[in-house]
Amino acid sequence: MNVAGAWRSAARTDPGKVRRRNEDAFLDCPERGLWVVADGMGGHQGGDIASRLIVSSLAELPAEEGFEARLASVRQCLHWLNRRLGQELTVTAGRRDSIMGSTVVALLLQGDRAACIWAGDSRCYLWREQRLYQLSRDHSLMQKLIDEQQMSVEQARAHPAANALTRAVGASERLSLEVLELQVYPDDVFLLCSDGLYQDLTRNALCRALSLAAPQVALQRLFEDALDGEARDNLTAVVVRQ
């Protein structure tokens, strides 16, 4: 069942310049109207396993007819994965205190309807009428300090645990997903990416790349810009446009 219509997309991942192992994973499935970026929790055992399990499980979801049914299916799958990562895999890893987790951001498109589903600090952006919108809101200590302590971005970034996640798949017994639904307009462009990509790119750099005509060209510009910087983390991005 082709639900995406005229949507085109391109996806890429890169370990970056510092880390030897790539714990990011992506799903690029325009024929099903589903795209995903998952970023395994750095420093934890099996982050790459967690991100790949998320992507492979979402890729295997049965085709549903309605948008609501498809959205419910994605959410149910992520809650099931949270239980599995929190129970089975931590035991098989040989350490009961280990954590196997990952961020996730997923984009679901059908007709003129879209839904962004996420947990963690991987992001979804929308480029519409020459303006950039960040659709997702980071589930991180840094964002929490900005929201609750009214810190500036610079103050929050200086906190020693600023990059700590407040939500992720597999990180706690109960997963709290955030969902944003919106109407799609002609010429909309979506970007899903891990924090390794956006953390070293300016807003202007994102805008310049997403204004380019083809997803593959936009993706190439994003990675060129990111790899010109320090690229201390894994980099992953998916660009989706009509």
DAWOQUI-V453947 format. One record per residue. N is the residue number from 1. SS is DSSP state (H for helix, E for strand, C for the rest). PHI is phi in whole degrees, -180 to 180 (none if undefined). Layout:
n:N ss:SS phi:PHI
n:N ss:SS phi:PHI
This chain:
n:1 ss:C phi:none
n:2 ss:C phi:-92
n:3 ss:C phi:-106
n:4 ss:C phi:-89
n:5 ss:C phi:66
n:6 ss:C phi:-93
n:7 ss:C phi:-72
n:8 ss:E phi:-119
n:9 ss:E phi:-152
n:10 ss:E phi:-146
n:11 ss:E phi:-142
n:12 ss:E phi:-160
n:13 ss:E phi:-136
n:14 ss:E phi:-149
n:15 ss:C phi:-68
n:16 ss:C phi:84
n:17 ss:C phi:-96
n:18 ss:C phi:-114
n:19 ss:C phi:-85
n:20 ss:C phi:-80
n:21 ss:C phi:-105
n:22 ss:C phi:-98
n:23 ss:C phi:-100
n:24 ss:E phi:-88
n:25 ss:E phi:-151
n:26 ss:E phi:-141
n:27 ss:E phi:-125
n:28 ss:E phi:-123
n:29 ss:E phi:-133
n:30 ss:H phi:-63
n:31 ss:H phi:-68
n:32 ss:H phi:-108
n:33 ss:C phi:66
n:34 ss:E phi:-140
n:35 ss:E phi:-136
n:36 ss:E phi:-144
n:37 ss:E phi:-127
n:38 ss:E phi:-130
n:39 ss:E phi:-123
n:40 ss:E phi:-59
n:41 ss:C phi:-67
n:42 ss:C phi:-61
n:43 ss:C phi:88
n:44 ss:C phi:-100
n:45 ss:C phi:-64
n:46 ss:C phi:78
n:47 ss:H phi:-61
n:48 ss:H phi:-69
n:49 ss:H phi:-65
n:50 ss:H phi:-63
n:51 ss:H phi:-66
n:52 ss:H phi:-71
n:53 ss:H phi:-65
n:54 ss:H phi:-61
n:55 ss:H phi:-65
n:56 ss:H phi:-67
n:57 ss:H phi:-68
n:58 ss:H phi:-67
n:59 ss:H phi:-66
n:60 ss:C phi:-93
n:61 ss:C phi:-61
n:62 ss:C phi:-66
n:63 ss:C phi:-69
n:64 ss:C phi:-107
n:65 ss:C phi:-81
n:66 ss:C phi:-98
n:67 ss:H phi:-63
n:68 ss:H phi:-62
n:69 ss:H phi:-66
n:70 ss:H phi:-66
n:71 ss:H phi:-64
n:72 ss:H phi:-62
n:73 ss:H phi:-65
n:74 ss:H phi:-63
n:75 ss:H phi:-64
n:76 ss:H phi:-62
n:77 ss:H phi:-62
n:78 ss:H phi:-68
n:79 ss:H phi:-67
n:80 ss:H phi:-64
n:81 ss:H phi:-64
n:82 ss:H phi:-61
n:83 ss:H phi:-66
n:84 ss:H phi:-66
n:85 ss:H phi:-66
n:86 ss:H phi:-77
n:87 ss:H phi:-116
n:88 ss:H phi:-61
n:89 ss:H phi:-71
n:90 ss:H phi:-68
n:91 ss:H phi:-73
n:92 ss:H phi:-67
n:93 ss:C phi:-71
n:94 ss:C phi:92
n:95 ss:C phi:-134
n:96 ss:C phi:-69
n:97 ss:C phi:-95
n:98 ss:C phi:-76
n:99 ss:C phi:-122
n:100 ss:C phi:-118
n:101 ss:C phi:-142
n:102 ss:E phi:-161
n:103 ss:E phi:-73
n:104 ss:E phi:-151
n:105 ss:E phi:-137
n:106 ss:E phi:-126
n:107 ss:E phi:-122
n:108 ss:E phi:-118
n:109 ss:E phi:-128
n:110 ss:E phi:-157
n:111 ss:C phi:61
n:112 ss:C phi:-102
n:113 ss:E phi:-113
n:114 ss:E phi:-138
n:115 ss:E phi:-140
n:116 ss:E phi:-111
n:117 ss:E phi:-123
n:118 ss:E phi:-154
n:119 ss:E phi:-150
n:120 ss:C phi:109
n:121 ss:C phi:-115
n:122 ss:C phi:-72
n:123 ss:E phi:-118
n:124 ss:E phi:-123
n:125 ss:E phi:-114
n:126 ss:E phi:-125
n:127 ss:E phi:-106
n:128 ss:E phi:-138
n:129 ss:C phi:50
n:130 ss:C phi:64
n:131 ss:E phi:-131
n:132 ss:E phi:-104
n:133 ss:E phi:-122
n:134 ss:E phi:-90
n:135 ss:C phi:-76
n:136 ss:C phi:-88
n:137 ss:C phi:-123
n:138 ss:C phi:-58
n:139 ss:C phi:-96
n:140 ss:E phi:-139
n:141 ss:H phi:-63
n:142 ss:H phi:-58
n:143 ss:H phi:-66
n:144 ss:H phi:-66
n:145 ss:H phi:-65
n:146 ss:H phi:-67
n:147 ss:H phi:-73
n:148 ss:H phi:-97
n:149 ss:C phi:-101
n:150 ss:C phi:55
n:151 ss:C phi:-78
n:152 ss:C phi:-75
n:153 ss:H phi:-58
n:154 ss:H phi:-65
n:155 ss:H phi:-63
n:156 ss:H phi:-65
n:157 ss:H phi:-65
n:158 ss:C phi:-76
n:159 ss:C phi:-64
n:160 ss:C phi:-61
n:161 ss:C phi:-113
n:162 ss:C phi:-57
n:163 ss:C phi:-85
n:164 ss:C phi:-64
n:165 ss:E phi:-87
n:166 ss:C phi:-99
n:167 ss:C phi:-145
n:168 ss:C phi:-169
n:169 ss:E phi:-73
n:170 ss:C phi:94
n:171 ss:C phi:-86
n:172 ss:C phi:-148
n:173 ss:C phi:-62
n:174 ss:C phi:-114
n:175 ss:C phi:-93
n:176 ss:C phi:-111
n:177 ss:C phi:-91
n:178 ss:E phi:-110
n:179 ss:E phi:-131
n:180 ss:E phi:-124
n:181 ss:E phi:-104
n:182 ss:E phi:-152
n:183 ss:E phi:-90
n:184 ss:C phi:-95
n:185 ss:C phi:-118
n:186 ss:C phi:-55
n:187 ss:C phi:73
n:188 ss:C phi:-64
n:189 ss:E phi:-128
n:190 ss:E phi:-113
n:191 ss:E phi:-128
n:192 ss:E phi:-106
n:193 ss:E phi:-157
n:194 ss:C phi:-83
n:195 ss:H phi:-66
n:196 ss:H phi:-61
n:197 ss:H phi:-80
n:198 ss:H phi:-79
n:199 ss:C phi:-67
n:200 ss:C phi:-108
n:201 ss:C phi:-109
n:202 ss:C phi:-77
n:203 ss:H phi:-60
n:204 ss:H phi:-63
n:205 ss:H phi:-65
n:206 ss:H phi:-63
n:207 ss:H phi:-63
n:208 ss:H phi:-61
n:209 ss:H phi:-69
n:210 ss:H phi:-74
n:211 ss:C phi:-81
n:212 ss:C phi:-73
n:213 ss:C phi:-71
n:214 ss:C phi:-112
n:215 ss:H phi:-55
n:216 ss:H phi:-65
n:217 ss:H phi:-70
n:218 ss:H phi:-61
n:219 ss:H phi:-63
n:220 ss:H phi:-61
n:221 ss:H phi:-64
n:222 ss:H phi:-58
n:223 ss:H phi:-73
n:224 ss:H phi:-60
n:225 ss:H phi:-64
n:226 ss:H phi:-67
n:227 ss:H phi:-78
n:228 ss:H phi:-72
n:229 ss:C phi:-90
n:230 ss:C phi:-74
n:231 ss:C phi:46
n:232 ss:C phi:-75
n:233 ss:C phi:-122
n:234 ss:C phi:-64
n:235 ss:E phi:-119
n:236 ss:E phi:-144
n:237 ss:E phi:-151
n:238 ss:E phi:-130
n:239 ss:E phi:-111
n:240 ss:E phi:-129
n:241 ss:E phi:-153
n:242 ss:C phi:-81
